[in-house]
Amino acid sequence: MAAPHNSRQATVRIKNLILRTYIGIKDEEINNQQDVRINVCLRYDAGNAIDRNDIESALNYRTITKQIIRHVDGNRFALLERLTHEVLAIVMDHQPVQWAQVEIDKPHALRYAESVSVTLEANRDA
C-alpha cells in the first residue's frame, strides 16, 4: 500500500545550534563575543530519498549546518534581524528547500528575560 503523496514532504529541524559571534551595537557587544542559539526548520520533497534510500538523494543538512557555522562563528553583526536574514539566505540557497524558518536567540539580551529572538521565514515560489 502506497503512502499518501504529501507524506513525502520532509520537515528537518536543526535544534539549538549554539555559536559565538559578535552581535550588537553597544561597545561591550562589539568587543566581546556572545552566544547565539540558532534553530532552523525546513521542508523539502524527500520522495527521491525515500524511494532510493540513498544519501545522495537526500537534502544534506550537515552541509547546511557547516555553512551556517562558517558564516556566523566569530563574525560581526549589528542586528539580530540581519543575522537571522543571512542564515535564512544560506538555507534557502539550497534549491530543494521549499520553505524554511530560522529563529535566532540572543540569550540574556534583556535583564529579566532568558533571551530575545528574531524569527524569519521564506517560501520558494512554485
Backbone hydrogen bonds in HBPLUS format (Angstrom, degrees):
<---DONOR---> <-ACCEPTOR-->    atom                        ^
c    i                          cat <-CA-CA->   ^        H-A-AA   ^      H-
h    n   atom  resd res      DA  || num        DHA   H-A  angle D-A-AA Bond
n    s   type  num  typ     dist DA aas  dist angle  dist       angle   num
A0007-SER N   A0004-PRO O   3.02 MM   3  5.58 156.3  2.07 115.9 123.5     1
A0008-ARG N   A0005-HIS O   3.09 MM   3  5.88 160.2  2.13 123.5 126.5     2
A0009-GLN N   A0006-ASN O   3.29 MM   3  5.74 167.7  2.31 113.2 114.8     3
A0046-ALA N   A0008-ARG O   2.66 MM  38  5.28 152.7  1.73 167.6 170.0     4
A0010-ALA N   A0044-TYR O   2.83 MM  34  5.50 154.4  1.89 177.8 169.2     5
A0044-TYR N   A0010-ALA O   3.05 MM  34  5.50 150.5  2.14 146.6 155.8     6
A0012-VAL N   A0042-LEU O   2.84 MM  30  5.33 160.6  1.88 152.1 158.7     7
A0042-LEU N   A0012-VAL O   2.90 MM  30  5.33 157.6  1.95 153.2 160.5     8
A0014-ILE N   A0040-VAL O   2.81 MM  26  5.02 159.6  1.86 145.0 152.1     9
A0040-VAL N   A0014-ILE O   2.94 MM  26  5.02 160.6  1.98 143.8 150.1    10
A0017-LEU N   A0038-ILE O   2.97 MM  21  4.95 165.6  1.99 151.7 147.1    11
A0038-ILE N   A0017-LEU O   2.83 MM  21  4.95 168.2  1.84 139.0 142.9    12
A0019-LEU N   A0036-VAL O   3.02 MM  17  5.52 156.1  2.08 155.4 161.6    13
A0036-VAL N   A0019-LEU O   2.83 MM  17  5.52 146.4  1.94 156.9 165.4    14
A0074-GLY N   A0020-ARG O   2.87 MM  54  6.09 159.6  1.91 144.5 151.2    15
A0021-THR N   A0034-GLN O   2.89 MM  13  5.50 158.3  1.94 151.3 154.8    16
A0034-GLN N   A0021-THR O   2.70 MM  13  5.50 163.0  1.73 155.7 155.7    17
A0022-TYR N   A0075-ASN O   2.95 MM  53  6.07 168.3  1.96 171.5 171.0    18
A0077-PHE N   A0022-TYR O   2.81 MM  55  6.09 149.6  1.90 148.7 158.9    19
A0024-GLY N   A0077-PHE O   2.95 MM  53  6.48 152.9  2.02 147.1 155.8    20
A0029-GLU N   A0026-LYS O   2.90 MM   3  5.22 121.4  2.25 105.6 120.8    21
A0030-ILE N   A0026-LYS O   2.89 MM   4  6.19 152.1  1.97 156.2 165.5    22
A0031-ASN N   A0027-ASP O   2.95 MM   4  6.07 149.9  2.04 152.5 159.4    23
A0032-ASN N   A0028-GLU O   3.13 MM   4  6.00 125.8  2.44 134.4 145.4    24
A0037-ARG N   A0105-ASP O   2.96 MM  68  4.97 159.5  2.00 136.8 143.5    25
A0105-ASP N   A0037-ARG O   2.80 MM  68  4.97 164.4  1.82 147.1 150.9    26
A0039-ASN N   A0103-GLU O   2.84 MM  64  5.19 158.7  1.88 159.8 165.5    27
A0103-GLU N   A0039-ASN O   2.86 MM  64  5.19 165.3  1.88 155.5 160.4    28
A0041-CYS N   A0101-GLN O   2.86 MM  60  5.18 158.7  1.91 155.9 160.9    29
A0101-GLN N   A0041-CYS O   2.73 MM  60  5.18 152.5  1.80 157.3 164.2    30
A0043-ARG N   A0099-TRP O   2.88 MM  56  5.31 151.3  1.96 153.0 154.1    31
A0098-GLN N   A0043-ARG O   2.84 MM  55  5.73 164.3  1.86 159.5 164.5    32
A0050-ILE N   A0046-ALA O   2.83 MM   4  6.05 159.4  1.87 162.5 169.1    33
A0051-ASP N   A0047-GLY O   2.89 MM   4  6.07 166.5  1.90 153.3 157.1    34
A0052-ARG N   A0048-ASN O   2.86 MM   4  5.83 166.6  1.88 151.2 155.3    35
A0053-ASN N   A0049-ALA O   2.80 MM   4  5.27 139.7  1.96 133.8 143.4    36
A0057-SER N   A0054-ASP O   3.00 MM   3  5.55 153.3  2.07 114.8 122.9    37
A0058-ALA N   A0055-ILE O   3.13 MM   3  5.21 160.3  2.17 106.1 112.3    38
A0064-ILE N   A0060-ASN O   3.38 MM   4  6.81 158.5  2.43 144.7 150.0    39
A0065-THR N   A0061-TYR O   2.99 MM   4  6.10 161.0  2.02 142.1 147.1    40
A0066-LYS N   A0062-ARG O   2.94 MM   4  6.18 159.6  1.99 150.3 155.5    41
A0067-GLN N   A0063-THR O   3.00 MM   4  6.25 152.7  2.07 148.5 155.8    42
A0068-ILE N   A0064-ILE O   3.01 MM   4  6.31 155.2  2.07 150.4 157.2    43
A0069-ILE N   A0065-THR O   2.94 MM   4  6.22 164.1  1.97 153.5 157.6    44
A0070-ARG N   A0066-LYS O   2.96 MM   4  6.16 167.0  1.98 149.3 152.5    45
A0071-HIS N   A0067-GLN O   3.05 MM   4  6.19 151.8  2.13 143.8 151.2    46
A0072-VAL N   A0068-ILE O   2.92 MM   4  6.03 160.1  1.96 158.3 163.1    47
A0073-ASP N   A0069-ILE O   2.92 MM   4  5.49 156.4  1.98 146.7 154.3    48
A0075-ASN N   A0072-VAL O   3.00 MM   3  5.38 167.0  2.02 128.4 131.8    49
A0083-LEU N   A0079-LEU O   3.19 MM   4  6.56 164.6  2.22 151.7 155.2    50
A0084-THR N   A0080-LEU O   2.96 MM   4  6.12 164.3  1.98 150.6 154.9    51
A0085-HIS N   A0081-GLU O   2.97 MM   4  6.15 157.8  2.02 144.8 151.1    52
A0086-GLU N   A0082-ARG O   2.96 MM   4  6.21 160.1  2.00 154.1 158.7    53
A0087-VAL N   A0083-LEU O   3.04 MM   4  6.29 157.5  2.09 152.2 157.9    54
A0088-LEU N   A0084-THR O   2.96 MM   4  6.15 160.9  2.00 150.5 156.1    55
A0089-ALA N   A0085-HIS O   2.96 MM   4  6.22 150.7  2.05 145.4 153.5    56
A0090-ILE N   A0086-GLU O   3.13 MM   4  6.43 149.0  2.23 141.8 149.1    57
A0091-VAL N   A0087-VAL O   3.13 MM   4  6.50 158.8  2.18 151.5 156.1    58
A0092-MET N   A0088-LEU O   2.92 MM   4  6.17 167.9  1.94 156.4 159.5    59
A0093-ASP N   A0089-ALA O   2.97 MM   4  5.97 123.4  2.30 138.1 151.1    60
A0093-ASP N   A0090-ILE O   3.33 MM   3  5.20 142.0  2.48  93.4 104.0    61
A0094-HIS N   A0091-VAL O   3.24 MM   3  5.98 167.7  2.25 117.6 121.4    62
A0097-VAL N   A0094-HIS O   2.98 MM   3  5.81 154.2  2.05 128.7 135.7    63
A0124-ARG N   A0098-GLN O   2.74 MM  26  5.04 172.9  1.75 147.5 150.1    64
A0100-ALA N   A0122-ALA O   2.95 MM  22  5.47 158.0  2.00 156.1 159.0    65
A0122-ALA N   A0100-ALA O   2.89 MM  22  5.47 153.5  1.96 152.8 160.1    66
A0102-VAL N   A0120-LEU O   2.85 MM  18  5.54 165.5  1.87 167.7 172.7    67
A0120-LEU N   A0102-VAL O   2.96 MM  18  5.54 156.0  2.02 155.2 161.3    68
A0104-ILE N   A0118-VAL O   2.99 MM  14  5.60 159.6  2.03 153.7 157.8    69
A0118-VAL N   A0104-ILE O   3.07 MM  14  5.60 147.8  2.17 142.2 149.0    70
A0106-LYS N   A0116-VAL O   2.70 MM  10  5.34 158.4  1.75 158.7 165.9    71
A0116-VAL N   A0106-LYS O   3.26 MM  10  5.34 150.8  2.35 119.2 126.4    72
A0108-HIS N   A0114-GLU O   2.89 MM   6  5.47 167.2  1.91 128.8 132.3    73
A0113-ALA N   A0110-LEU O   3.28 MM   3  5.35 163.5  2.30 108.9 113.8    74
